[in-house]
């Protein structure tokens, strides 16, 4: 009897915890929606438009065989899903737009990669917060530079030589976060960085990805400058200058 009462109490507490977590998630989403809508005047029209168009399309489709009232709820649900996709994409675009050009932005973007990628941030860096990040995936090795291209190129060349001695004939690609076209290494905008990585051909299997990452991480420990590199976008200004001075002292 006592065990049954305890079990019921546990189940009740678990249900209450789930309801609380669900409410907190809804509150967070609502707050994010309000913040985004203040900055993005097209957000509500696009979301409402997706909902209405989806409902109308399904209603008209159902009317062809007399099942419009059955199809309408499905159209509303589809419209809600489309509205959430629009919301999520526009929030993402806003975040990337704010992060563009800030030290640590590429490191933060690479952290958003799905599983299957191995990211080692700031394997090479300067006191001006130029950094080279190493990414290992099914395509091979990708060296991603963020900062000033004229300072990054020698840094990336040196890192590529070091990596090549370890990985043999595994392909090594180079990217710099930027907007210039026709450059070497190739430049790609921050918002398109992760998408560009996924477009490389698959050259190695998953087991080799892990093996290469382990071998590359054994190349050496990071210097003081590399450890000072920000793990996410930093605002321009005094805070950045203070970190640069600190990096120079520790480097």
Secondary structure, 3 states (H helix, E strand, C coil): CHHHHHHHHHHHHHHHHHHHHHHHHHHHHHHHHHHHHHHCCCHHHHHHHHHHHHHHHHHHHHHCCCCHHHHHHHHHHHHHHHHHHHHHHHHHHHHHHHHCCCCCHHHHHHHCCCCCCEEEEEEEECCCCCEEEEEEECCEEEEEEECCHHHHHHHHHHHHHHHHHHHCCCCEEEEEECCCCCCCCEEECHHHHHHHHHCCCCCCCHHHHHHHHHHHHCCCCCCHHHHHCCCCCCCCCHHHHHHHHHHHHHC
